[in-house]
Amino acid sequence: MRALQVLEQRVIAARLGVAKRNESMFRVGIAVAGDLLLDPIKQSLKENLVTEPCVVQNIAQLMAKLSENAVDALILDDQFDYGSWIGNLVVAIKEKAPHIAIIIIGTFADGVLIYELLDLGISSYLYRGDDLRPLFEVSLRSACLNKPYLSPTASSEYTVAVQSGRCQQWALEPESKSVLRMLAAGKSVNEIAAVLHIAPRRVYWLRSKLRQRFKAETNEALVAAAGLQGYLRTSEAIKL
């Protein structure tokens, strides 16, 4: 009966062109690295969803589900695409499904990182070190209301970063930020072009603009200067 009522609400909403969200109507996708997080997430959502969450195992499956318009909200582990910056994946998801609500389970309690991910369009950031069990439902409900939600530690670090002015220093475009981070990871121009799906000549151009911005003549100097100015986390700035 409940499922039928939800279906009727969807049909009515579609006819009226209404984008109203209800957490019980959400089709939730789960993209996590390993099974350690999977069971707690599914158990937390069990009482609040009409449909079984859709679990994806890799990037190809995730993109396929997005192409099918099969997911309204995505719980995304920042280690799901290991070795790649989570912001790149957020951008790719938003390009594929602009209206999807993205709930990040994050390894880092970094206020500037959280600021940037919110700017890229995520709905929630849940720091892995917090007790996540009661937070999945809360973050999903916040996404239904189109309101951002941060777990306690994430919220505290975000507030400190904003009040300190560090977030205001972050003035690079997302594409430039991605290039900078991948240069810091030691990737070549061709590797960066492949990841971002852009021409190598654009990567060269973006790298040139970054070098001008940070007054650097080499990649090593660029990464060092960006790290000193807070545009890279310490672990990223020391890779080259």
C-alpha positions as CSV (number, residue, x, y, z in Angstrom):
1,M,0.0,0.0,0.0
2,R,2.7,2.4,0.9
3,A,4.6,1.7,-2.3
4,L,1.5,2.3,-4.3
5,Q,0.9,5.6,-2.5
6,V,4.4,6.7,-3.3
7,L,3.9,5.7,-7.0
8,E,0.7,7.8,-7.1
9,Q,2.5,10.8,-5.6
10,R,5.3,10.5,-8.2
11,V,2.8,10.4,-11.0
12,I,0.9,13.4,-9.7
13,A,4.1,15.3,-9.1
14,A,5.3,14.5,-12.6
15,R,2.0,15.7,-14.1
16,L,2.1,18.9,-12.1
17,G,5.8,19.5,-12.8
18,V,6.5,19.5,-9.0
19,A,10.0,18.7,-7.8
20,K,9.0,18.1,-4.2
21,R,11.3,15.7,-2.4
22,N,10.3,13.1,0.2
23,E,13.0,10.9,1.8
24,S,10.8,7.8,1.6
25,M,10.4,8.4,-2.1
26,F,14.1,8.8,-2.7
27,R,15.8,6.1,-4.8
28,V,19.1,6.0,-3.0
29,G,22.4,4.8,-4.5
30,I,25.3,3.6,-2.3
31,A,28.9,3.8,-3.6
32,V,31.4,2.8,-1.0
33,A,34.8,1.1,-0.9
34,G,34.4,-2.3,0.7
35,D,31.7,-3.7,2.8
36,L,32.6,-2.1,6.2
37,L,30.2,0.9,5.6
38,L,27.6,-0.9,3.5
39,D,25.7,-2.8,6.2
40,P,25.4,0.2,8.6
41,I,24.2,2.4,5.8
42,K,21.6,-0.1,4.6
43,Q,20.4,-0.7,8.2
44,S,20.1,3.0,8.9
45,L,18.0,3.6,5.8
46,K,15.9,0.4,6.1
47,E,13.0,2.0,8.0
48,N,12.9,5.2,5.9
49,L,12.9,3.9,2.3
50,V,10.2,2.3,0.2
51,T,12.7,0.8,-2.2
52,E,15.9,-1.1,-1.6
53,P,19.1,1.0,-2.0
54,C,21.0,0.5,-5.2
55,V,24.6,-0.6,-4.5
56,V,27.2,0.1,-7.2
57,Q,30.6,-1.6,-7.2
58,N,32.6,0.6,-9.6
59,I,32.5,3.9,-11.6
60,A,31.1,2.2,-14.7
61,Q,28.1,0.9,-12.8
62,L,27.6,4.3,-11.1
63,M,27.6,6.2,-14.4
64,A,25.2,3.6,-15.9
65,K,22.7,4.1,-13.1
66,L,23.0,7.9,-13.4
67,S,22.3,7.6,-17.2
68,E,19.2,5.5,-16.4
69,N,18.0,8.3,-14.0
70,A,17.8,5.5,-11.4
71,V,19.1,7.4,-8.4
72,D,17.8,10.5,-6.6
73,A,20.4,10.6,-3.8
74,L,23.9,9.1,-3.7
75,I,25.8,8.2,-0.6
76,L,29.4,8.3,-1.8
77,D,32.6,7.2,0.0
78,D,35.5,9.5,-0.9
79,Q,37.6,6.3,-1.2
80,F,35.3,4.8,-3.9
81,D,37.5,6.0,-6.7
82,Y,40.8,5.3,-4.9
83,G,43.7,7.6,-6.0
84,S,41.5,10.2,-7.5
85,W,40.4,13.5,-5.9
86,I,36.8,13.2,-4.8
87,G,36.0,16.6,-6.3
88,N,36.6,15.3,-9.8
89,L,34.1,12.5,-9.3
90,V,31.5,15.0,-7.9
91,V,31.9,17.1,-11.0
92,A,31.4,14.1,-13.3
93,I,28.3,13.0,-11.3
94,K,26.8,16.5,-11.4
95,E,27.4,16.7,-15.2
96,K,25.6,13.4,-15.6
97,A,22.8,14.0,-13.1
98,P,22.6,17.7,-12.1
99,H,19.8,17.3,-9.6
100,I,21.2,14.4,-7.7
101,A,21.8,14.9,-4.0
102,I,25.3,13.7,-3.1
103,I,26.2,12.7,0.5
104,I,29.9,12.3,1.0
105,I,31.5,10.1,3.6
106,G,34.8,11.8,4.0
107,T,38.2,10.7,5.3
108,F,39.5,14.2,6.0
109,A,38.1,16.8,8.4
110,D,39.4,19.7,6.3
111,G,37.3,22.8,6.4
112,V,38.6,24.2,3.1
113,L,38.0,20.8,1.3
114,I,34.4,20.7,2.7
115,Y,33.9,24.3,1.5
116,E,35.0,23.4,-1.9
117,L,32.9,20.2,-2.1
118,L,29.8,22.2,-1.0
119,D,30.7,24.7,-3.7
120,L,30.7,21.9,-6.3
121,G,27.2,21.0,-5.2
122,I,27.3,18.2,-2.6
123,S,24.4,18.0,-0.2
124,S,26.2,16.7,2.9
125,Y,29.6,15.8,4.2
126,L,29.9,13.2,6.9
127,Y,33.3,12.9,8.5
128,R,34.2,9.2,8.9
129,G,35.5,9.8,12.4
130,D,32.1,10.8,13.7
131,D,29.4,8.3,14.7
132,L,27.7,7.9,11.3
133,R,24.9,5.6,12.2
134,P,22.3,8.2,13.1
135,L,23.5,10.7,10.5
136,F,22.5,9.0,7.2
137,E,18.8,9.5,7.9
138,V,19.5,13.1,9.0
139,S,21.6,13.9,5.9
140,L,19.0,12.3,3.6
141,R,16.2,14.4,5.2
142,S,18.2,17.5,4.8
143,A,18.8,16.7,1.1
144,C,15.0,16.4,0.7
145,L,14.7,19.9,2.0
146,N,17.6,21.1,-0.3
147,K,19.6,22.1,2.8
148,P,23.3,21.2,3.3
149,Y,24.2,19.1,6.3
150,L,27.6,18.5,7.9
151,S,28.4,16.0,10.6
152,P,29.6,17.5,14.0
153,T,33.4,17.4,13.3
154,A,32.9,18.5,9.7
155,S,30.7,21.4,10.7
156,S,33.3,22.6,13.3
157,E,36.2,22.4,10.9
158,Y,34.2,24.2,8.2
159,T,33.2,27.0,10.6
160,V,36.9,27.5,11.6
161,A,38.0,27.6,7.9
162,V,35.4,30.1,7.0
163,Q,36.0,32.4,10.0
164,S,39.7,32.3,9.5
165,G,39.4,33.5,5.9
166,R,41.1,30.5,4.4
167,C,38.1,29.7,2.2
168,Q,38.1,33.2,0.7
169,Q,41.6,32.5,-0.6
170,W,40.3,29.7,-2.7
171,A,39.7,31.5,-5.9
172,L,40.6,29.0,-8.6
173,E,38.0,27.5,-11.0
174,P,37.2,23.7,-10.4
175,E,39.1,22.7,-13.6
176,S,42.2,24.6,-12.5
177,K,42.0,23.1,-9.0
178,S,41.8,19.6,-10.6
179,V,44.8,20.2,-12.7
180,L,46.8,21.6,-9.7
181,R,46.0,18.6,-7.6
182,M,46.9,16.1,-10.3
183,L,50.2,17.9,-11.0
184,A,50.8,17.6,-7.2
185,A,50.2,13.9,-7.5
186,G,52.8,13.6,-10.3
187,K,50.5,13.0,-13.2
188,S,51.6,13.9,-16.7
189,V,49.7,16.3,-19.0
190,N,48.3,13.4,-21.0
191,E,47.2,11.6,-17.9
192,I,45.4,14.7,-16.7
193,A,43.8,15.3,-20.1
194,A,42.5,11.7,-20.0
195,V,41.0,12.0,-16.5
196,L,39.4,15.4,-17.2
197,H,38.3,14.4,-20.7
198,I,39.9,17.5,-22.2
199,A,42.6,18.1,-24.9
200,P,46.2,18.0,-23.8
201,R,46.7,21.5,-25.2
202,R,44.1,22.8,-22.7
203,V,46.0,21.2,-19.8
204,Y,49.1,23.0,-21.0
205,W,47.2,26.2,-21.1
206,L,45.8,25.7,-17.6
207,R,49.2,24.8,-16.3
208,S,50.7,27.9,-17.8
209,K,48.0,30.1,-16.2
210,L,48.6,28.4,-12.8
211,R,52.3,29.0,-13.1
212,Q,51.6,32.7,-13.8
213,R,49.2,32.8,-10.9
214,F,51.7,31.4,-8.4
215,K,54.8,33.0,-10.1
216,A,56.4,29.6,-10.6
217,E,58.5,28.3,-13.5
218,T,58.4,24.6,-12.8
219,N,55.8,22.1,-11.6
220,E,57.8,21.6,-8.4
221,A,57.8,25.4,-7.7
222,L,54.1,25.6,-8.6
223,V,53.1,22.8,-6.1
224,A,55.3,24.3,-3.4
225,A,53.8,27.8,-3.8
226,A,50.2,26.5,-3.9
227,G,50.9,24.4,-0.8
228,L,52.3,27.4,1.1
229,Q,49.2,29.5,0.2
230,G,46.8,26.8,1.4
231,Y,45.6,25.6,-2.0
232,L,46.8,22.1,-1.4
233,R,46.7,19.9,1.7
234,T,50.1,19.2,3.2
235,S,50.1,15.6,2.0
236,E,49.4,16.8,-1.6
237,A,52.0,19.6,-1.5
238,I,54.9,17.3,-0.6
239,K,54.3,14.7,-3.3
240,L,56.6,16.3,-5.9
